[in-house]
Amino acid sequence: MKMSTIPRPVGTTQSLAKFLFRASPAIWHRLAEDRKRAVVPAPRIPDFSAWSDTGIHAAWIGHSTVLLRVDGFTILTDPVFSTKIGVEVGRYIVGMKRLVHPAVELARLPAPNLILLSHAHMDHFDVPALRKLEQRGTAVVTAASTSDLLRVKGYKSVQELRWDESCQIGPAKIRAFEVAHWGARKRTDVHRGYNGYLIEVGRHRIIFGGDTAQTDSFRRLRSSKPLDLAIMPIGAYDPWIHAHCTPEQALAMANDAGAEFVLPVHHQTFKLGNEGYREPIERLLLAAGSGEDRIAVRDIGDEFRPGVRSAAYAGPTRPGARGRAEMPGLR
């Protein structure tokens, strides 16, 4: 997410506008276009009432936000529910606007036992949403030097992890691992960490890859134990290939770790790169070839559980939702 490279200007909204235009006319034009564009509804609504307390259930809420239930333990990754993400200037948010609404409103989301935060970039660390998620029954695991962005007393616990550190939250063992990214939320706070996570609940093992460029770190996660699911980013690689992997690289890294299924995230939600709206998922499916059944979801709101094909297990279509190709601006 490149908004983190833009420093926080000081002054009025008018001076901010002048700053943005000088910094990058393309950014200014993108923000102007965003003001005119409506955010469209997600095509599917997850049906959490159908989830059991055994096995793995997952729903892609949008961007890198996934709700997991593993043997009854509920985990929420990088919860981002705001319509716009970016820099606060008075009463305004200057930044990127969603293309598609979250698949479920925050108020309708089952209360998570654990929130996993990969890093502090604004499209992964949504402070307004995290404040709404505060409750005494929810723990948070986050990257090093990021807990200052949270109101820690609002949660059951908040724990920072550096690479190769682990913690136990209820039945879940969480281990942080190195990814190829960076953690600064603004230009100057380069001390902030950035993680991927290995999640182990009972016999189930899941990877949340956070944000990453291509790296061999995933090879070190392979073991004699099966890896059920890898949640992998597949978008914003054009032109940010130094920080975001391509769909083909995401699949290769999931394969390096020995993942049975891949749940692709970090696409279809914000316009962060030059690639087309459907390009990341189409490239991923093409790369998977005859193994495309391993790709757990296709569209925002889709649900997954091992042993049930994602298309068959997808939630109900949202009333009034249109197909991807029919949505203006989502090419």
Secondary structure as UniProt FT lines:
FT   HELIX           2..5
FT   HELIX           13..23
FT   HELIX           25..36
FT   HELIX           48..50
FT   STRAND          56..62
FT   TURN            63..64
FT   STRAND          65..70
FT   TURN            71..72
FT   STRAND          73..77
FT   STRAND          84..89
FT   TURN            90..91
FT   STRAND          92..97
FT   HELIX           106..108
FT   STRAND          114..116
FT   TURN            122..124
FT   HELIX           127..132
FT   TURN            136..137
FT   STRAND          139..143
FT   TURN            144..145
FT   HELIX           147..149
FT   HELIX           152..154
FT   STRAND          157..161
FT   TURN            163..164
FT   STRAND          166..169
FT   TURN            170..171
FT   STRAND          172..177
FT   TURN            190..191
FT   STRAND          196..201
FT   TURN            202..203
FT   STRAND          204..208
FT   HELIX           217..221
FT   STRAND          227..233
FT   TURN            241..243
FT   HELIX           247..257
FT   STRAND          259..265
FT   HELIX           279..288
FT   HELIX           289..294
FT   TURN            300..301
FT   STRAND          303..305
FT   TURN            306..307
FT   HELIX           310..313
FT   TURN            319..320
FT   HELIX           324..326
FT   TURN            328..329
//
